[in-house]
Amino acid sequence: MGLTKYFPEYLVLEVLQRYYVGTAKGNKTIFWQVNRLGQVRTGKVMQYNSATLKRVGYINWVHHITKQKDFNLKQVFFGAHLLIDTARPVAIAEGEKNAIFGALYYPQYNWIAVGSIEMLNLKKLNALRDYQVTLFSDKGKAFDKWSKIAESACLDVYVNTVLENTDLNEGDDIADLVITIKKEQYLTSPEILINQLTNKNVYLGQLIEKFDLRVYN
């Protein structure tokens, strides 16, 4: 998925393993749905542009690809297998990719995903009454829709407003927010300053290389 452009490789690998994210033919990504008993319900297969990390249209299901007859699809939250610890706060995102970005950037939560704006409902939300729940909807209409659902829930649900208070576009999500933050951090980092200076002065670059100089924050 190209996540190592924004996060250390060891951390990306750890999170992908924790969420049982796999790969399919053609460099596609499989988001396995595993329940709290460790049972695999199904897997959603999607393809992403490795440069933009945006989905490029393809979406399918493992049980369709493998042509399983009379398959009874009973979806669970993506990341449902992590809900064993009721003491740890839960964050709900729309898309599976957003849950992965959230787990990388906001690790204080157990991140789960419902799959789309329409997949969150009162029944699913009320099933989490033993947890401290925060909703991270996409910006705009999804925020309004999920806020109304949260108001009717039988538990106290916090709806995060970070995206709503940004200049991001309607429909942008937690992944877009994290990428924007990471890019801004890079543009103000010592590394980019050194790159700019060495592009202007080739001798400075040679000096840094010769003495194996390092940048420390």
C-alpha positions in Angstrom: 0.0 0.0 0.0 3.0 2.4 0.1 2.6 3.1 3.8 6.4 3.1 4.4 6.6 6.5 2.8 5.0 7.9 5.9 5.8 5.4 8.7 8.8 3.3 9.7 8.8 -0.1 8.0 8.9 -2.1 11.3 5.8 -0.2 12.5 3.9 -0.8 9.2 4.7 -4.5 9.3 3.6 -4.8 12.9 0.3 -3.1 12.3 -0.4 -5.1 9.1 0.3 -8.3 10.9 -1.9 -7.3 13.8 -4.8 -6.7 11.4 -4.1 -9.8 9.3 -3.8 -7.6 6.1 -2.8 -9.8 3.2 -2.0 -9.6 -0.5 -3.7 -11.0 -3.5 -2.7 -11.5 -7.1 -1.9 -8.3 -8.9 -0.6 -6.6 -5.8 -4.1 -6.2 -4.4 -4.7 -5.8 -0.7 -6.9 -8.2 1.4 -8.6 -6.9 4.5 -9.6 -10.0 6.4 -12.6 -9.8 8.7 -11.9 -11.9 11.8 -14.2 -12.1 14.7 -13.3 -12.2 18.4 -13.1 -16.0 18.3 -10.4 -15.8 15.6 -12.8 -17.1 12.9 -12.4 -15.6 9.5 -15.7 -14.4 8.1 -14.5 -13.1 4.7 -11.9 -10.9 3.1 -12.4 -7.7 1.2 -10.0 -7.3 -1.7 -9.1 -3.8 -3.0 -6.3 -2.3 -5.1 -4.5 0.9 -4.4 -2.2 3.3 -6.2 1.1 2.9 -4.4 2.0 6.6 -5.0 -1.3 8.2 -3.9 -2.6 5.4 -1.7 -6.0 6.0 -3.3 -8.2 3.0 -4.3 -8.1 2.5 -8.0 -11.6 1.1 -8.5 -11.2 -2.6 -7.9 -13.1 -4.1 -5.1 -14.1 -7.8 -4.6 -14.6 -10.5 -1.9 -12.5 -13.5 -1.3 -15.5 -15.8 -1.3 -16.5 -14.4 -4.8 -12.9 -14.9 -6.2 -12.7 -18.4 -4.9 -16.3 -19.2 -6.1 -17.6 -20.6 -2.8 -21.1 -21.9 -3.4 -23.9 -21.2 -1.0 -21.6 -18.9 1.0 -23.5 -17.1 3.9 -21.8 -13.8 4.3 -22.0 -12.5 7.9 -19.7 -9.5 8.2 -18.1 -8.2 11.3 -16.1 -5.1 12.0 -12.7 -5.1 10.3 -10.4 -5.4 13.3 -13.1 -7.1 15.4 -10.6 -9.7 16.7 -8.9 -6.9 18.7 -12.0 -6.1 20.8 -11.1 -8.6 23.5 -9.8 -5.9 25.8 -12.9 -3.7 26.8 -10.6 -1.3 28.7 -8.9 0.0 25.6 -10.8 2.8 23.8 -12.2 1.9 20.4 -12.1 4.1 17.3 -14.4 3.4 14.4 -13.5 4.5 10.9 -15.4 4.1 7.6 -12.9 2.3 5.4 -10.4 -0.4 6.3 -7.5 1.7 5.0 -8.5 4.4 7.5 -8.3 2.0 10.4 -4.8 1.0 9.4 -3.7 4.7 9.2 -5.4 5.3 12.5 -3.6 2.4 14.1 -0.3 3.8 12.9 -0.9 7.4 13.9 -3.2 7.2 16.9 -2.1 3.9 18.5 -4.0 4.7 21.8 -7.1 3.2 20.2 -8.2 -0.2 19.0 -9.2 0.8 15.4 -12.0 -0.9 13.6 -13.8 -0.2 10.4 -17.3 -0.7 9.1 -16.5 -0.6 5.4 -18.6 2.4 4.3 -20.7 5.3 5.6 -23.9 3.3 5.3 -22.6 0.3 7.2 -22.7 2.0 10.6 -26.0 1.6 12.4 -27.5 1.6 15.9 -27.4 -2.1 16.2 -23.6 -2.3 15.5 -22.9 0.7 17.7 -25.0 -0.5 20.6 -23.1 -3.8 20.5 -20.1 -1.8 21.7 -21.8 -0.6 24.9 -19.0 -2.0 27.1 -16.4 0.1 25.3 -15.3 3.8 25.2 -16.1 4.6 21.5 -15.0 7.4 19.3 -16.2 7.8 15.7 -13.8 9.1 13.0 -16.1 9.6 10.0 -15.1 11.1 6.7 -15.5 14.8 6.4 -18.9 16.3 5.6 -22.1 14.4 5.2 -20.7 11.3 6.8 -20.0 13.4 10.0 -23.6 14.6 10.1 -25.0 11.1 9.5 -22.8 9.4 12.1 -23.4 12.2 14.6 -27.1 11.5 14.5 -26.6 7.8 15.0 -24.3 8.5 18.0 -27.0 10.7 19.6 -29.4 7.7 19.5 -27.0 5.1 20.8 -27.4 3.5 24.2 -23.9 4.4 25.2 -21.9 7.6 25.3 -20.2 8.0 21.9 -17.8 10.7 21.0 -17.7 12.0 17.4 -14.2 13.3 16.6 -14.3 16.7 14.9 -10.7 17.0 13.8 -11.5 16.5 10.1 -14.4 18.9 10.2 -12.1 21.7 11.5 -9.5 21.3 8.6 -9.4 22.7 5.1 -9.6 19.2 3.6 -12.3 18.5 1.0 -15.7 17.0 1.5 -15.3 13.3 1.7 -11.7 13.3 2.8 -10.9 10.9 5.5 -8.4 10.1 8.3 -5.9 8.8 5.9 -5.9 12.1 3.9 -5.5 13.9 7.2 -2.5 11.8 8.3 -0.8 12.1 4.9 -1.3 15.9 4.9 0.3 16.1 8.4 3.2 13.9 7.4 3.9 15.9 4.3 3.9 19.2 6.3 6.2 17.7 8.9 8.6 16.6 6.1 8.6 20.1 4.5 9.7 21.6 7.8 12.2 18.9 8.7 16.0 19.3 8.9 16.4 16.7 6.1 14.5 18.9 3.6 16.6 21.9 4.5 19.8 19.9 4.0 18.5 18.7 0.6 17.8 22.3 -0.4 21.2 23.5 0.6 23.1 20.6 -1.1 21.2 21.2 -4.3 22.5 24.8 -4.3 26.0 23.9 -3.2 27.5 20.6 -4.5 30.5 21.0 -2.3 28.4 20.9 0.8 26.9 17.6 -0.3 30.4 16.2 -0.8 31.5 17.4 2.6 28.5 15.8 4.3 29.2 12.5 2.4 32.9 12.5 3.2 32.5 13.0 6.9 29.3 10.9 7.1 27.5 13.8 8.8 24.1 13.2 10.3 21.1 15.5 11.2 19.8 15.3 14.7 16.6 17.0 16.0 
